[in-house]
Amino acid sequence: MASTLVATVYWGGLLVLFFFWAYGIGSFALDLKNKIIPGIVRYRRGRRAEAAESEREQEREEREQQLY
């Protein structure tokens, strides 16, 4: 009787640990999909826009220098 109780508690504990392990992996995957990857995309898009704006500003300044 005691050995079956020990086995039941053991397998029950493993099942609980597996549930939280699987939940953690799923949660991480969803965070990656919904937060981290879009954040990286926004960051890179913003850096690209800043570089383009900087280039336009530099060209405008060069044109102003040529006028004077």
NUVOVO-940091 format. One line per 8 residues: number of its first residue (from 1); their letters; for each residue z, y, x of C-alpha. Coordinates in steps of 0.05 Angstrom, whole numbers, plus 5000, padded with zeros to 4 digits. Example, Ala and Ser with C-alpha at 12.3 -4.5 7.8 and 13.67 -1.06 7.14 Angstrom:
# residues 2
1> AS> 5156 4910 5246 | 5143 4979 5273
***
This chain:
# residues 68
1> MASTLVAT> 5000 5000 5000 | 5019 5049 5055 | 4954 5036 5094 | 4911 5052 5033 | 4951 5117 5023 | 4940 5136 5096 | 4866 5120 5090 | 4860 5160 5026
9> VYWGGLLV> 4895 5220 5056 | 4852 5214 5119 | 4786 5211 5082 | 4809 5266 5033 | 4826 5311 5092 | 4758 5297 5124 | 4724 5314 5058 | 4761 5380 5054
17> LFFFWAYG> 4744 5397 5126 | 4671 5378 5115 | 4668 5423 5053 | 4693 5484 5091 | 4647 5468 5150 | 4586 5463 5104 | 4609 5526 5067 | 4614 5564 5133
25> IGSFALDL> 4544 5543 5155 | 4515 5563 5087 | 4552 5629 5088 | 4527 5644 5158 | 4456 5627 5138 | 4460 5674 5078 | 4490 5730 5120 | 4434 5720 5171
33> KNKIIPGI> 4381 5724 5116 | 4412 5781 5076 | 4446 5825 5127 | 4431 5812 5200 | 4355 5803 5199 | 4343 5862 5151 | 4390 5904 5195 | 4350 5887 5257
41> VRYRRGRR> 4285 5902 5221 | 4312 5970 5198 | 4336 5986 5268 | 4269 5969 5300 | 4231 6008 5246 | 4276 6068 5257 | 4267 6065 5333 | 4192 6061 5323
49> AEAAESER> 4193 6121 5277 | 4236 6161 5326 | 4187 6145 5382 | 4128 6167 5340 | 4164 6231 5320 | 4181 6245 5393 | 4109 6235 5413 | 4084 6282 5358
57> EQEREERE> 4136 6334 5380 | 4114 6328 5452 | 4041 6336 5434 | 4058 6397 5392 | 4096 6428 5450 | 4037 6414 5497 | 3989 6449 5448 | 4036 6509 5445
65> QQLY> 4039 6512 5521 | 3963 6511 5524 | 3960 6570 5475 | 4002 6614 5521
***
